[in-house]
Amino acid sequence: MNDGSNIGSHPGRTAVRARVPVTLHRAGHRTADLVTFTSLPDREEHVAVVVPGPRHAVPLVRLHSECLTGDVFGSARCDCGPQLEEALLRIAREGGAVLYLRQEGRGIGLYNKLDAYVLQDRGSDTFEANRLLGRGEDERDYTAAAEMLRALGLTRIRLLTNNPDKAGQLADLGIEVVETVPTGVYLTGENGRYLDAKARHAGHTLLVPDALPTASARPTDELEVSVL
């Protein structure tokens, strides 16, 4: 465990800055390490939640993009909060890490994300709304995530995601993804169009009732579908 001696130092490559043990109620009251880093390539304050697993087991890893509205306030317009809850519970049981990445709104920021909500209320889907704001459909870059994983010694992982772009970027960045593990599908009365757009437009491996699946979607009996 890091004793904090790296605090304030900035080596040329990403390294663990400090590890702080905390009890997480949302991880079944399990103790986990909150890990900070030095020299992240995007200079953001990303953090890892780490729970050791069985020796020689391939760790389960979730790359979770910050979502203030869903993660903190419990907004029903997305599935981010339930996905984070699931990830914390699963790493508490199986061992691994949740990388909490400060890239709100697929990288466009909180205020822009809320502006995109206004456009969605006028009929645009989540990707079209970003474009109408003059931003990319998805501006997230997982270089920092790959560096965090290397600093933690996690270069061979099972990735908890429905998003093929995460697995593809990590593989290109030298992280071996031996298995992609889908999350549950968390449907509310407000996020059906949002989930449908992710499946149709970005190839997320999920099925939404009354929506046409993408070619990469899995049969419904392979996914947990929760109606919130």
C-alpha positions as CSV (number, residue, x, y, z in Angstrom):
1,M,0.0,0.0,0.0
2,N,1.3,3.4,-0.9
3,D,2.1,5.5,2.3
4,G,1.5,8.8,0.5
5,S,5.1,9.4,-0.1
6,N,4.4,10.1,-3.8
7,I,2.1,13.0,-3.0
8,G,3.4,16.1,-4.7
9,S,5.8,14.3,-6.9
10,H,5.3,14.1,-10.7
11,P,7.3,11.4,-12.4
12,G,7.4,11.3,-16.2
13,R,5.0,8.4,-16.4
14,T,1.7,7.7,-14.7
15,A,2.1,6.2,-11.2
16,V,0.1,5.5,-8.1
17,R,0.0,8.7,-6.0
18,A,-1.8,7.4,-2.9
19,R,-4.1,4.6,-1.8
20,V,-6.8,5.3,0.8
21,P,-8.8,2.4,2.3
22,V,-12.5,3.2,2.7
23,T,-15.7,1.3,3.5
24,L,-18.1,1.6,0.7
25,H,-21.8,1.2,1.5
26,R,-22.6,0.9,-2.2
27,A,-20.2,-2.0,-2.5
28,G,-21.9,-4.1,0.1
29,H,-20.0,-2.4,3.0
30,R,-16.8,-3.8,1.6
31,T,-13.5,-2.1,2.2
32,A,-11.9,-0.8,-1.0
33,D,-8.9,1.3,-1.8
34,L,-9.4,4.7,-3.5
35,V,-6.4,5.2,-5.6
36,T,-5.1,8.5,-7.1
37,F,-2.4,9.0,-9.7
38,T,0.4,11.3,-10.8
39,S,1.1,12.4,-14.4
40,L,-2.1,11.4,-16.0
41,P,-2.0,12.3,-19.7
42,D,-5.1,14.5,-19.7
43,R,-4.3,16.1,-16.3
44,E,-7.8,15.2,-14.9
45,E,-8.4,13.9,-11.4
46,H,-9.5,10.4,-12.2
47,V,-9.7,7.8,-9.4
48,A,-9.7,4.1,-9.1
49,V,-11.8,2.0,-6.7
50,V,-9.8,-1.2,-6.2
51,V,-10.7,-4.5,-4.4
52,P,-8.2,-7.3,-4.5
53,G,-9.5,-10.6,-5.9
54,P,-8.4,-14.2,-5.8
55,R,-4.7,-14.8,-6.7
56,H,-4.2,-15.5,-10.4
57,A,-7.8,-14.5,-11.2
58,V,-8.3,-12.1,-14.1
59,P,-9.6,-8.9,-12.5
60,L,-13.0,-7.4,-13.5
61,V,-12.6,-3.7,-14.5
62,R,-15.3,-1.1,-15.2
63,L,-14.4,2.2,-17.0
64,H,-17.2,4.4,-15.6
65,S,-17.5,7.9,-17.0
66,E,-18.6,10.5,-14.4
67,C,-22.3,11.3,-14.5
68,L,-23.4,13.7,-11.8
69,T,-27.0,13.5,-12.7
70,G,-27.2,9.7,-12.7
71,D,-24.5,8.7,-10.2
72,V,-25.3,11.3,-7.5
73,F,-28.8,12.5,-8.1
74,G,-30.2,9.3,-9.4
75,S,-31.6,10.7,-12.6
76,A,-33.9,8.4,-14.6
77,R,-32.8,9.8,-17.9
78,C,-29.8,7.5,-18.2
79,D,-28.6,4.2,-16.8
80,C,-25.3,5.4,-15.3
81,G,-26.2,5.3,-11.6
82,P,-27.4,1.6,-11.7
83,Q,-24.4,0.6,-13.8
84,L,-22.1,2.2,-11.2
85,E,-23.9,0.4,-8.4
86,E,-23.6,-2.9,-10.2
87,A,-19.9,-2.4,-10.9
88,L,-19.1,-1.6,-7.3
89,L,-21.0,-4.7,-6.1
90,R,-19.4,-7.0,-8.6
91,I,-15.8,-5.9,-7.9
92,A,-16.6,-6.3,-4.2
93,R,-17.5,-9.9,-4.9
94,E,-15.0,-10.8,-7.6
95,G,-12.1,-8.4,-7.2
96,G,-11.0,-5.8,-9.6
97,A,-11.3,-2.1,-10.2
98,V,-13.8,0.7,-11.1
99,L,-12.0,3.5,-12.9
100,Y,-14.1,6.7,-12.2
101,L,-13.2,8.9,-15.2
102,R,-13.9,12.6,-15.1
103,Q,-15.4,12.9,-18.6
104,E,-19.0,14.0,-18.0
105,G,-21.5,13.8,-20.9
106,R,-19.2,11.6,-23.1
107,G,-16.5,14.2,-22.7
108,I,-18.4,17.4,-23.4
109,G,-18.9,18.5,-19.8
110,L,-21.9,18.9,-17.4
111,Y,-23.4,22.1,-18.8
112,N,-23.2,20.9,-22.4
113,K,-24.8,17.6,-21.4
114,L,-27.7,19.5,-19.8
115,D,-28.0,21.6,-23.0
116,A,-28.1,18.3,-24.9
117,Y,-31.0,17.2,-22.8
118,V,-32.9,20.3,-24.0
119,L,-32.3,19.2,-27.6
120,Q,-33.3,15.7,-26.8
121,D,-36.6,17.0,-25.4
122,R,-37.1,18.5,-28.8
123,G,-36.6,15.2,-30.6
124,S,-32.9,14.7,-31.1
125,D,-31.2,11.5,-29.8
126,T,-28.2,11.7,-27.5
127,F,-25.7,11.6,-30.3
128,E,-27.5,14.1,-32.6
129,A,-27.8,16.5,-29.7
130,N,-24.0,16.5,-29.1
131,R,-23.5,17.2,-32.8
132,L,-26.0,20.1,-32.8
133,L,-23.9,21.6,-30.0
134,G,-20.9,21.5,-32.2
135,R,-19.3,18.7,-30.2
136,G,-18.3,15.1,-31.1
137,E,-20.8,12.4,-30.6
138,D,-18.5,10.8,-28.1
139,E,-15.3,12.7,-27.2
140,R,-14.0,10.2,-24.6
141,D,-10.4,9.0,-24.9
142,Y,-9.3,6.1,-22.7
143,T,-5.6,6.8,-22.8
144,A,-5.6,7.9,-19.2
145,A,-7.6,4.8,-18.3
146,A,-5.0,2.5,-19.9
147,E,-2.2,4.4,-18.0
148,M,-4.1,4.0,-14.7
149,L,-4.5,0.2,-15.3
150,R,-0.7,-0.1,-16.1
151,A,0.1,1.8,-12.9
152,L,-2.1,-0.6,-11.0
153,G,-0.5,-3.6,-12.7
154,L,-3.8,-4.6,-14.4
155,T,-2.8,-5.2,-18.0
156,R,-4.9,-8.3,-18.5
157,I,-8.5,-7.8,-17.6
158,R,-12.1,-8.7,-17.9
159,L,-14.0,-5.6,-19.0
160,L,-17.5,-4.9,-17.6
161,T,-19.2,-2.9,-20.4
162,N,-21.8,-2.9,-23.1
163,N,-19.7,-0.4,-25.2
164,P,-17.4,-2.0,-27.8
165,D,-15.5,1.3,-28.1
166,K,-14.0,0.9,-24.6
167,A,-12.7,-2.6,-25.4
168,G,-11.4,-1.5,-28.7
169,Q,-9.5,1.6,-27.4
170,L,-8.0,-0.4,-24.5
171,A,-6.8,-3.1,-26.9
172,D,-5.2,-0.5,-29.1
173,L,-3.5,1.0,-26.0
174,G,-1.9,-2.3,-25.0
175,I,-4.4,-3.6,-22.4
176,E,-5.4,-7.2,-23.0
177,V,-9.1,-7.6,-22.7
178,V,-9.7,-11.3,-22.3
179,E,-13.4,-11.1,-21.9
180,T,-16.1,-8.5,-22.3
181,V,-18.8,-8.9,-19.6
182,P,-22.1,-7.1,-20.2
183,T,-23.8,-5.0,-17.5
184,G,-27.5,-5.3,-16.9
185,V,-29.9,-3.2,-18.9
186,Y,-31.6,-0.7,-16.6
187,L,-34.8,0.6,-18.3
188,T,-36.9,3.4,-16.8
189,G,-39.9,5.3,-18.1
190,E,-37.5,8.1,-19.3
191,N,-34.4,6.4,-20.8
192,G,-35.8,4.1,-23.5
193,R,-34.9,6.3,-26.4
194,Y,-31.4,6.9,-24.9
195,L,-30.8,3.2,-24.5
196,D,-32.2,2.5,-28.0
197,A,-29.8,5.2,-29.5
198,K,-26.8,3.6,-27.8
199,A,-27.7,0.2,-29.2
200,R,-28.6,1.3,-32.7
201,H,-26.0,4.0,-33.2
202,A,-23.0,2.9,-31.1
203,G,-23.4,-0.8,-31.2
204,H,-23.8,-1.3,-27.4
205,T,-24.6,-4.9,-26.5
206,L,-28.0,-4.4,-25.1
207,L,-31.6,-4.9,-26.0
208,V,-34.4,-2.5,-25.3
209,P,-38.0,-3.7,-25.5
210,D,-39.7,-2.5,-28.7
211,A,-36.4,-1.5,-30.1
212,L,-34.6,-3.2,-32.9
213,P,-31.3,-4.8,-31.7
214,T,-28.0,-4.0,-33.5
215,A,-26.1,-6.8,-35.1
216,S,-23.8,-7.1,-32.0
217,A,-26.7,-7.3,-29.5
218,R,-27.0,-10.4,-27.4
219,P,-30.2,-12.4,-26.9
220,T,-32.3,-11.1,-24.0
221,D,-31.8,-14.3,-22.0
222,E,-28.1,-13.4,-21.7
223,L,-28.7,-10.0,-20.2
224,E,-30.3,-8.9,-17.0
225,V,-33.1,-6.4,-17.8
226,S,-34.2,-4.3,-14.9
227,V,-37.1,-1.9,-15.0
228,L,-36.5,0.9,-12.5
